[in-house]
């Protein structure tokens, strides 16, 4: 149902109903479910699979993004009742680990443990 009220009034009403306790808000973890869906969708897409076939000679099974999406769905279920466990699930995803180091680490090249300019 749509309301004809001003948007600022709607926001105010929503904030009154959702902001019952500020300590709960601080513990709340927002799960970016759409991000993990997008990563999986990108992986199964024809363009990405074509690039994988050209670069590596084989198609990608997309098991990592699919496992990440399943973890994100589980975290979404737990985000209100157990926010710490939900955060642990999200932190354990391949996407989170890969993008924490570098957005291209593992996707384009493997990172060296020691940079080449420090080798004698």
C-alpha positions in Angstrom: 0.0 0.0 0.0 1.2 3.4 -0.9 1.1 6.5 1.3 0.6 10.1 0.1 2.6 11.5 3.0 5.8 13.5 2.4 8.9 11.3 2.2 10.4 12.9 5.2 7.4 12.0 7.3 7.5 8.4 6.1 11.2 8.2 7.0 10.4 9.6 10.5 7.6 7.1 11.0 9.9 4.2 9.9 12.7 5.4 12.1 10.4 5.5 15.1 9.3 1.9 14.6 12.7 0.5 13.8 14.9 2.4 16.3 13.8 0.8 19.5 17.2 0.4 21.0 20.5 2.0 19.9 22.6 -0.8 21.4 20.9 -3.3 19.1 21.6 -1.1 16.1 25.3 -1.1 16.9 25.4 -4.9 16.9 23.3 -5.3 13.7 25.3 -6.6 10.8 24.0 -5.8 7.3 24.5 -8.7 5.0 25.2 -7.7 1.4 23.3 -10.6 -0.1 23.0 -8.9 -3.5 26.8 -8.6 -3.8 27.2 -12.3 -3.5 24.4 -13.0 -5.9 26.0 -10.6 -8.4 29.4 -12.3 -8.0 27.8 -15.7 -8.7 25.8 -14.3 -11.7 28.9 -12.7 -13.2 30.7 -16.0 -12.9 28.1 -18.1 -14.7 27.7 -15.4 -17.3 28.7 -16.2 -20.9 31.2 -13.5 -21.2 33.1 -14.5 -18.1 33.0 -18.2 -19.1 34.2 -17.3 -22.6 37.2 -15.4 -21.1 38.0 -18.4 -18.8 37.9 -20.7 -21.8 40.2 -18.5 -23.8 42.6 -17.8 -20.9 42.7 -21.2 -19.2 41.3 -23.6 -21.7 38.4 -24.6 -19.4 35.1 -23.3 -18.1 34.9 -22.2 -14.5 32.6 -24.3 -12.2 31.8 -21.2 -10.2 31.8 -23.2 -7.0 33.5 -20.5 -4.9 30.9 -17.8 -5.7 28.1 -20.3 -5.1 29.5 -21.4 -1.7 29.9 -17.7 -0.8 26.3 -17.0 -1.8 25.1 -19.9 0.3 27.1 -18.6 3.3 25.6 -15.2 2.8 22.1 -16.6 2.8 22.9 -18.4 6.0 24.3 -15.2 7.5 21.2 -13.3 6.4 19.1 -15.7 8.4 21.4 -15.3 11.5 22.0 -11.5 11.2 19.4 -10.5 13.8 19.5 -13.4 16.2 23.3 -14.1 16.1 25.1 -11.1 14.5 28.6 -12.3 15.6 28.1 -15.7 13.9 26.7 -13.9 10.8 29.8 -11.7 10.6 32.1 -14.8 11.0 30.3 -16.4 8.1 30.7 -13.3 5.9 34.4 -13.0 6.9 35.0 -16.6 5.9 33.9 -16.1 2.3 36.3 -16.4 -0.5 35.1 -13.0 -1.9 35.8 -11.2 1.4 39.3 -12.8 1.7 40.2 -12.0 -1.9 39.0 -8.4 -1.8 40.6 -7.7 1.6 44.1 -8.4 0.1 43.6 -6.9 -3.3 40.6 -6.9 -5.7 42.7 -8.6 -8.4 44.6 -11.0 -6.1 43.9 -14.5 -7.3 41.8 -13.3 -10.2 44.5 -11.9 -12.4 47.8 -12.9 -10.7 49.0 -14.5 -7.5 50.6 -12.2 -5.0 54.3 -12.8 -4.1 55.2 -13.3 -0.4 58.3 -11.1 -1.0 58.4 -8.3 -3.6 60.9 -8.9 -6.4 62.6 -5.5 -5.8 63.8 -6.7 -2.3 65.5 -9.8 -3.7 69.3 -9.6 -3.9 
